[in-house]
């Protein structure tokens, strides 16, 4: 019998009765989102990565397309901080409960102020990590925004 894996993110979605679809892929050393999008056969534009940052006041979460780059200055303005920095990878699991390459904006140990890049609004659904390397979830953008009480704003720039 195959045991169904349930992450904190999936449990939270089930608890709130939010519809989602999972995609699984073989985990390798390549953790980047473009590789993940290719492995699950989905357009890069619809696959989003979760970044955790820290400032003087709090920790923050940015959810951006896998091909985009976070604009730290803009993100800082959106959350009301003077300056933000990426959270060191060594602190990620302790703070969020998730590991690098498997960090979901849903179901962290504590819900931090979250900003989803406005590019998500062009889609009805986007794909984010399910909280474990090897599993992604597709869900409605509006449901995600509502569930994690996220702001939606322009926070990226193209390389």
C-alpha positions in Angstrom: 0.0 0.0 0.0 1.4 3.4 -1.0 1.3 5.9 1.9 0.0 9.3 0.8 2.4 12.0 1.9 0.8 14.9 3.8 2.8 18.1 4.4 1.7 20.9 6.6 0.7 22.8 3.5 -1.5 20.0 2.3 -3.1 19.5 5.7 -3.9 23.2 5.9 -5.5 23.1 2.5 -7.5 20.1 3.4 -8.6 21.6 6.7 -9.8 24.8 5.0 -11.4 22.7 2.2 -9.4 24.4 -0.5 -9.2 22.5 -3.8 -5.7 21.8 -5.1 -3.9 19.4 -7.5 -0.5 17.9 -6.7 2.4 17.2 -9.0 5.2 15.0 -8.0 8.7 14.8 -9.4 11.9 13.0 -8.8 14.2 14.9 -6.4 17.7 15.6 -7.6 20.5 17.9 -6.5 19.0 20.6 -8.8 16.6 22.7 -6.6 15.9 25.6 -8.9 12.3 26.3 -9.9 12.9 26.1 -13.6 14.1 22.5 -13.3 11.0 21.7 -11.2 8.7 23.3 -13.8 10.3 21.2 -16.5 10.0 18.0 -14.4 6.3 18.5 -13.8 5.7 19.6 -17.4 4.2 23.0 -16.5 4.9 26.4 -18.0 7.6 28.3 -16.1 5.3 31.4 -15.9 2.8 29.4 -13.7 5.3 28.0 -11.3 6.3 30.2 -8.3 9.1 30.0 -5.8 8.9 30.9 -2.1 11.6 33.2 -0.7 12.0 34.0 3.0 13.5 37.3 4.0 14.3 39.2 7.2 14.3 42.8 8.2 14.6 44.8 11.4 10.9 44.4 12.2 10.0 40.9 11.1 10.4 38.0 8.7 8.7 38.1 5.3 7.7 35.8 2.5 7.9 36.6 -1.2 6.2 34.3 -3.8 7.5 35.0 -7.2 7.7 33.3 -10.6 10.6 30.9 -10.9 12.2 32.9 -13.8 11.9 36.2 -12.0 14.3 38.0 -9.6 13.0 39.6 -6.4 13.4 43.3 -6.3 14.6 43.7 -2.6 14.1 47.5 -2.6 10.5 47.3 -3.9 9.7 44.4 -1.5 11.1 46.5 1.4 8.8 49.4 0.5 5.8 47.1 0.2 6.3 45.7 3.7 7.4 48.9 5.3 11.0 48.0 6.0 14.1 50.1 5.3 16.1 47.1 4.1 15.5 43.3 3.6 17.9 40.5 3.2 17.4 36.8 2.3 17.2 34.5 5.3 20.3 32.4 5.5 19.5 28.8 4.3 20.8 27.4 7.7 17.9 29.2 9.5 15.1 28.3 7.0 14.0 25.0 8.5 14.1 26.2 12.1 12.0 29.3 11.2 9.5 27.8 8.7 9.5 24.1 9.2 10.5 23.7 5.6 13.8 23.0 3.8 15.4 24.7 0.9 13.7 23.6 -2.3 10.6 22.6 -0.4 9.4 25.8 1.2 5.7 26.5 0.8 3.9 29.8 1.5 1.2 27.6 3.1 1.6 26.0 6.5 4.8 27.5 7.8 5.3 27.3 11.6 4.3 30.9 11.8 2.4 32.9 9.2 4.7 35.8 8.2 3.6 38.8 6.1 3.5 37.5 2.6 3.6 39.3 -0.8 2.7 37.5 -4.0 4.0 39.0 -7.2 1.2 40.7 -9.2 2.1 38.5 -12.2 0.0 35.8 -10.5 -3.1 37.7 -11.2 -2.9 36.9 -14.9 -3.6 33.2 -14.0 -6.6 31.6 -12.3 -4.2 29.1 -10.7 -0.5 29.0 -9.9 1.8 26.3 -8.7 3.9 26.5 -5.5 5.8 24.1 -3.3 3.7 21.7 -1.3 6.2 21.9 1.6 8.5 19.0 0.6 11.0 18.5 -2.2 9.3 16.4 -4.9 5.7 17.8 -4.5 4.1 20.9 -5.9 0.6 22.1 -5.5 -1.6 24.0 -8.0 -4.4 26.1 -6.5 -6.4 29.2 -7.2 -4.6 32.4 -6.8 -7.5 34.0 -4.9 -7.7 31.1 -2.5 -4.0 31.3 -1.8 -4.1 35.1 -1.2 -7.1 34.7 1.1 -5.6 31.7 3.0 -2.3 33.3 3.8 -3.6 36.9 4.0 -1.1 37.9 1.3 -0.6 41.2 -0.4 -0.3 41.2 -4.2 2.2 43.7 -5.6 4.9 44.1 -8.2 8.0 42.8 -6.4 10.1 41.4 -9.3 12.2 42.6 -12.2 13.2 40.7 -15.3 16.8 39.8 -15.7 
